[in-house]
Amino acid sequence: MSGSALFETFTRAPLAFDHGEGTWLVTDKGERYLDFGGGVAVNSLGHSHPHLVSALTEQAAKVWHVSNLYEIPGQSRLGERLVDATFADKVFFTNSGAEALECAIKTARRYHFVNGHPERFRIISFEGAFHGRTLATIAAGGQYKYLEGFGPKVEGFDQVGFDDIDAAEKAITSETAAILIEPVQGEGGIRPVPTQSLKRLRQLCEQHGLLLIFDEVQCGIGRTGKLFAHEWAGVTPDIMAVAKGIGGGFPMGACLATDEAAVGMTAGVHGTTFGGNPLAMAVGNAVLDVVLEDGFLEDVQRKALLLKQGLAGIADEFPDIIEDIRGTGLMLGLKCAAPNTKVNMALRDQHLLAVPAGDNVLRLLPPLTVTDAEIHEALDRIRAGARGLADAIAAAAAK
Ligand SMILES: Cc1ncc(COP(=O)(O)O)c(C=O)c1O
């Protein structure tokens, strides 16, 4: 017994933050940390962004929640803006990424159901994927560590190797409904899927009458320097799940789909109490105001290059600590040579926050609003952390 009233599901660092300012978090003891974890890719515009704060507080003074029994003008507006900016014709708002994925999975299954193929319900996913923690999304993610002990795995998910498109093709049967993929794997270790592979998946879907679902919960909303990561590949999905950065810290998500893919999602077949409520929509619209400003995403691309080049230099300097730099945009991964948890601690000792991922990777997911000066500061801290860890390892070996 730890004495805590909370479920013991999280291993928390012994840090409590009192407030945040842009890329910085300040503890209850007044210590400042450079936040390159962004609450796991959520704080897309950093902490206390004035435009987000005023959107939220203005809405808070008007109305918080009315339910989806009524018109919600902010919801219609955000839906239209997402439709205008993407492949999609329709949007369903949720509270989280996992719920956006649930909606995506249900949308794909209903599509085949209403087209006279209820037997087509299976979904192909990829090793290393992470799609959330609901019963269906842990089945889609296919990771034993998240499935163990939760009863029979939800039926209908077939997993193939990461980027193994031949295996995906072989896995297609008369029961397959869709292919589900993160264009850049986050949790799996910041692994971008090659453009050619996304193109082949699109072709396979055309050939076999399947729906292509992209999970852009982590890589979407400007994280890679385009509004959505799949834009780099020039391939569009039929359905897409979005969350994290779209709320900038306010819990929200969305499932986007073409008219055709959403054909089965008719009145009453799906729902949510909180999804798309006025508070969330005020923040979502405010995030888009900033991310869609002229030049904003180009600046993300420029800053991402600055960070990546700096990191590559550090990896060259400390090959026993950092093996390689992965990823794209401001979604970068340090493929660690030392255990990623140790590298994470070494950076935390330098008051720089990052997020461990699979495949011994440490994720850097700074706010899209990070400044050049903060990038240089982060690089100095990462270099100092790597040096400290290298020295400690050398000292231990010499004993
Ligand atoms: C790619 C991806 N999909 C889905 C999810 C689940 O999102 P949530 O934790 O908001 O349910 C996550 C969360 O990390 C994610 O990274």
The ligand as a Tripos MOL2 file, in Angstrom:
@<TRIPOS>MOLECULE
LIG
   16    16     1     0     0
SMALL
NO_CHARGES

@<TRIPOS>ATOM
      1 C1         -1.3860    7.5130  -31.5920 C.3       1 LIG1
      2 C2         -2.2840    7.4950  -30.4000 C.ar      1 LIG1
      3 N1         -3.5420    7.0540  -30.5270 N.ar      1 LIG1
      4 C3         -4.3990    7.0500  -29.5000 C.ar      1 LIG1
      5 C4         -4.0110    7.4620  -28.2540 C.ar      1 LIG1
      6 C5         -4.9930    7.4390  -27.1130 C.3       1 LIG1
      7 O1         -5.3280    8.7250  -26.7510 O.3       1 LIG1
      8 P1         -5.9850    9.0270  -25.3080 P.3       1 LIG1
      9 O2         -4.9250    8.7230  -24.2960 O.co2     1 LIG1
     10 O3         -6.3640   10.4720  -25.3740 O.co2     1 LIG1
     11 O4         -7.1530    8.1280  -25.1670 O.co2     1 LIG1
     12 C6         -2.7210    7.9360  -28.0630 C.ar      1 LIG1
     13 C7         -2.2590    8.3620  -26.7180 C.2       1 LIG1
     14 O5         -1.0890    8.4170  -26.4150 O.2       1 LIG1
     15 C8         -1.8190    7.9570  -29.1600 C.ar      1 LIG1
     16 O6         -0.5620    8.3820  -29.0390 O.3       1 LIG1
@<TRIPOS>BOND
     1     1     2 1
     2     2     3 ar
     3     2    15 ar
     4     3     4 ar
     5     4     5 ar
     6     5     6 1
     7     5    12 ar
     8     6     7 1
     9     7     8 1
    10     8     9 2
    11     8    10 1
    12     8    11 1
    13    12    13 1
    14    12    15 ar
    15    13    14 2
    16    15    16 1
@<TRIPOS>SUBSTRUCTURE
     1 LIG1         1 GROUP 0 **** ****
